[in-house]
Amino acid sequence: QVQLVESGGGLVQPGGSLRLSCAVSGFGFSLYAMSWHRQAPGKERELVAYITSNGDSTNYADSVKGRFTISRDNARNTVYLQMNSLKPEDTAVYYCYARRSPWTSGYWGQGTQVTVSQ
């Protein structure tokens, strides 16, 4: 059974940090590129960060460059998103996503809420 379980969300003040985790089971994690996406109320889901299957390449949305870092531990079947210098506009539900290739459908996690507020 495929499972992607996000954790680490919560309420944080502007300027604070959070580390999201996505623990994966049920498929060959090391063969899949992973990404984090977010969806704020009334907005479309957007790509935040991407990492290749072996972790040798990453990409970020312009809005989070220099503040967020995606990483993975293939031995632990887990992908992370370190979020620093958080802003109120980072408030959203954050989802992890796994996809083996651009030509196949992938798997979504259930999401974790991140709220940045005083």
C-alpha positions in Angstrom: 0.0 0.0 0.0 1.4 3.4 -1.1 1.7 5.9 1.7 3.1 9.4 1.9 2.8 10.9 5.4 3.7 14.5 5.9 4.5 15.9 9.4 6.1 18.9 10.9 3.5 21.6 10.1 2.1 24.0 12.6 1.8 27.6 13.7 5.0 29.8 13.6 5.7 33.5 13.8 7.0 35.4 10.9 10.8 34.9 10.6 10.6 31.5 12.2 11.5 28.1 10.9 9.8 24.7 10.4 11.0 21.4 9.0 8.5 19.3 7.2 9.0 15.6 6.7 7.4 13.2 4.3 7.8 9.5 5.1 7.2 7.2 2.2 6.3 3.5 2.0 4.8 1.1 -0.5 7.0 1.9 -3.5 10.7 2.2 -4.5 11.4 5.6 -3.0 14.9 5.9 -4.3 13.6 5.6 -7.9 11.3 8.6 -7.6 11.8 12.3 -7.9 10.1 14.1 -5.0 8.6 17.5 -4.7 6.8 19.7 -2.2 3.8 21.7 -3.3 1.5 24.0 -1.4 -2.0 25.3 -1.7 -3.3 28.4 0.0 -7.0 29.1 0.5 -8.6 30.3 -2.8 -5.4 29.6 -4.8 -4.1 26.9 -7.0 -1.6 24.3 -5.8 1.9 25.4 -6.7 5.3 23.7 -6.9 7.6 24.8 -4.1 10.7 22.6 -4.4 11.9 19.6 -6.3 14.6 17.0 -5.9 15.8 14.3 -8.2 15.7 10.6 -7.2 19.3 10.5 -6.1 19.3 14.0 -4.7 21.9 15.4 -7.1 19.7 18.3 -8.4 17.1 20.6 -6.8 14.9 23.4 -8.0 12.8 26.0 -6.2 10.0 28.4 -6.8 11.4 31.9 -7.0 9.3 32.9 -3.9 11.2 30.5 -1.7 14.7 30.5 -3.1 17.3 31.2 -0.4 14.8 30.4 2.4 13.7 26.8 1.8 15.8 23.7 1.3 14.6 20.3 0.0 16.6 17.2 0.9 16.1 13.5 1.0 17.4 10.4 2.9 16.9 7.4 0.7 17.9 5.1 3.5 15.0 6.4 5.6 12.6 6.8 2.6 12.0 10.4 3.7 12.1 13.8 2.0 12.4 17.0 4.0 11.6 20.7 3.5 13.5 23.0 5.7 11.7 26.4 5.8 13.5 29.4 7.2 12.6 33.1 7.4 8.9 32.2 7.0 6.5 34.8 5.9 2.7 35.1 6.3 2.4 34.4 2.5 3.9 31.0 3.1 0.7 30.0 4.9 -0.7 27.0 3.1 -1.3 23.3 3.2 2.0 21.6 2.1 1.9 18.3 0.2 4.7 16.0 -0.9 4.5 14.3 -4.2 6.4 11.4 -5.7 6.7 10.7 -9.4 9.0 8.3 -11.2 9.0 10.0 -14.6 7.3 13.0 -16.3 5.3 10.4 -18.3 3.7 8.7 -15.4 1.2 9.7 -12.7 2.5 10.1 -9.2 1.5 9.8 -5.5 0.3 12.6 -3.2 0.5 12.9 0.5 -2.4 14.1 2.6 -0.9 17.4 3.4 0.2 19.3 6.5 -0.9 22.8 7.5 1.6 25.6 7.9 0.4 28.8 9.3 2.7 31.9 9.6 1.2 34.5 11.9 1.9 36.7 14.9 
